[in-house]
Amino acid sequence: MPWLSHQSLRILKYFMEHPRAELAGAELIREVGLLSGTVYPILIRFERRGLVTSKWEESEPSVLGRPRRRMYRLTGEGHRVAREALADLRTLDAPLPAAAKA
Amino acid sequence: MNLLLAVLTGVIAREASAWLPSVAREVIHLAALRFRDRDLADRYREEWLAAIAEIPGPIGALVHAVSLLCSVRSIERSCAAEVLAADVEQRFQELEGAVEAFSTAFRGACSDRGLALEEIHAVTKVSLKDLQALQSGDLPRISMGYLRVFDYLSDLPTMLGPAMPEIQGRYLDLLGRPGGLPPTPAQTTAQRAARIWCGLAGHQARTYFIHSERELPFHWRYRRCSRCGDVSEMRSEPCQGKMVRSKRTWDSPPVERFTCEDDYPWAYRSLESPDWHPRFGRVNPDRERSAVKSLDNGLAAE
């Protein structure tokens, strides 16, 4: 996955840890610890590639007493890509055979 | 003196805490205004207002809002790269489909209402040759190109029945719609610095075109500032140009170009107003649609 940056991987990892959850952008910013200016471009890129889907909260703003949040959720394709990318990362992280022998 | 300072500090702090949330909201509105795509602007305005509402402190909310303001261009660049990769050719196909749908509807409406082309010609004063081309969907044959279709559509609803305004609406949606941003390479430091100058004095813009290889009667047009590298949103337009190939000279190979590009002889215009700035240059599709509706109603009343 050459197009996945370190920040993208962190977001994917958080999604993988909460695979069924619907996450708001603000929540991702808080939990992943990235700047909002980084998270939203990544989210829209993921959405365009079909890795996540998003939808508005179902309740009306008048009922909620605040503007509606946009909720993001990992798709099946996103799950597959995330699993592969994180597996690649673990392979890279593993010690080299020579180093393991030593 | 110390007491006065303490009182003043308290008053200022209270005032600031009262005002900062609304300043943060204004920054979000400003950030949304910076999007050149209306749909993105509407979406992020609501999403970000909800995001800053969740942040507990007013200073944190303001910092968050400013960070979002800075991320607008990055989001647009992310979208632009996706749009241009495959979408331009697909959008050309959509326009082609719309042309076919129009000529089919035109033929159907003529036969349902028993209208001959001569009758339409007598009322609308559109030449028979043009009407025949319109009926057959052969748009390059229509004199003055695709642009004339709008004239036909505004004249024809009263003659061709209630289906025409709907078709006309579909056309306006397809032809007038924005096509995202063209390819936007990462800005250099010099270009980023020049952005301040462009904000004050306007862009120094050059017009660029994207044509289909199949010589369709449409093209996409956008502008790029040679100083700061900022680009305007692409729009599809009727194209009356023909592809011509310049002769090889001693120092340059033959170059293919479209004659419609000759309509922009002054490619570089210094001190051009930043008319793709959302405050100045945004086309409001709702307003366009309501203008068309009022025109149709006026024609129907006549």
Interface residues (C-beta under 8 A of the other chain):
Chain A: A24 G25 A26 I29 L35 S36 G37 T38 Y40 P41 I42 I44 R45 R48 R49 W56 R66 P67 R68 R69 R70
Chain B: R43 Y44 E46 E47 L49 A50 A51 A53 E54 I55 H64 S67 L68 C70 S71 S74 I75 R77 S78 C79 E82
